[in-house]
Amino acid sequence: SQQGEEDPQALSIQEGENATMNCSYKTSINNLQWYRQNSGRGLVHLILIRSNEREKHSGRLRVTLDTSKKSSSLLITASRAADTASYFCATSGGYQKVTFGTGTKLQVIP
Amino acid sequence: NAGVTQTPKFQVLKTGQSMTLQCAQDMNHEYMSWYRQDPGMGLRLIHYSVGAGITDQGEVPNGYNVSRSTTEDFPLRLLSAAPSQTSVYFCASSPYYWDSHNLNTGELFFGEGSRLTVL
């Protein structure tokens, strides 16, 4: 089974609203990353948060990490139609494998 | 600087045929990996490598072989293709970083994917 699971599986919001996606994982990690995938394309890295960090920001993105609950959230503020994509979390326990969650499909309606 | 290059982009095979998906990176990354993506399944790790000469299995390794003779290249071989291997395959590489005496994989750089259909 996969290490991470995103919730919700699908999310539809109006342009300008905030979008929140959650990721839960099973084993201890050294870092957690979020990626975006536009339909039919490769994945693009958004943000990396280390296990000793609780919150990180990048532009309109805010990521939180709660290692005690083995969960992370990605918040996209003031969403735009161009944010329509699938979002994945990925976890790493060290220098070895990086495993992905199942993804959240976000639709932003203009 | 091309990043991660995957070839071919599209391939159709018949059941039982073998083929190799090529992956090359020019960023001198030690870590490389192969994933497959199926609808509703996210990305599943097939094999990964932490450096030249070192490979290991991921979540779904059966039916696939890899080798890592150079830092730059990490080919994925399908030994005897099956319809269940119809999927989109992604290669990715990553630099390492040190954090409190621990070596960690960092941001993954992905290729554009290879769409494989097995009939």
Interface residues (C-beta under 8 A of the other chain):
Chain A: Q2 N30 N31 Q33 Y35 R41 G42 L43 V44 H45 L48 R50 N52 F88 A90 S92 G94 Y95 Q96 K97 V98 T99 F100 G101 T102 G103
Chain B: Y31 S33 Y35 G40 M41 G42 L43 R44 L45 Y48 V50 D56 G58 E59 F90 A92 S94 Y96 D99 S100 N102 L103 N104 T105 G106 E107 L108 F109 F110 G111 E112 G113
